[in-house]
Amino acid sequence: MSVNCGVLRKGLLESEFFGHVKGAFTGVVKDKMGLFEATNRGILFLDEIGEMSPVTQVRLLRALQEREVIPVGSTEVRQVDVRIMAATNSDFN
């Protein structure tokens, strides 16, 4: 699976990565599984990772270190086992 981190704003990117539960934000009428759960035991390609907000980077780091995610609007921890490949055109210097 792959996601372009440069085209989604912060709130949507976290919802795409970690999923969300019904009522998490306006217009959400059902639960949605995130890419981390959908890609469990697979590889997730993050394109334009340099465009990701620092807040989302922290949540991503936690997901990778702890192998767990918490969907937006939930307190339920879900176990995941995902490998990450990433690319960017940004110069980090």
Phi, psi and omega in degrees: 000156178216156178215138176267107184291344182278345185259348181252136177286167189312304183299321179289324180295317178296322177295320178295316181292309193251354182082180177208164179250159179308130179084005182299324175205171186305130176091354180275115184250355177206162178292150177225129177285137178277170181297327179297316178289319181294331182263007184315131183067024179225197182243132177248123180263121179255105180271144181056047181297337179293345179272355183287140180292154177301324179297316179292325177299320179295316179295322178296315179301315179299318179299320181287318182288315186267348183056044178208152178228158174234115180302149178302130179085005182239166171242001182280123178275134179239131181281138178220154176225093187232138172261145183243135167242141183221154177213154176204156172259356182286146174264115184278000180279000000 
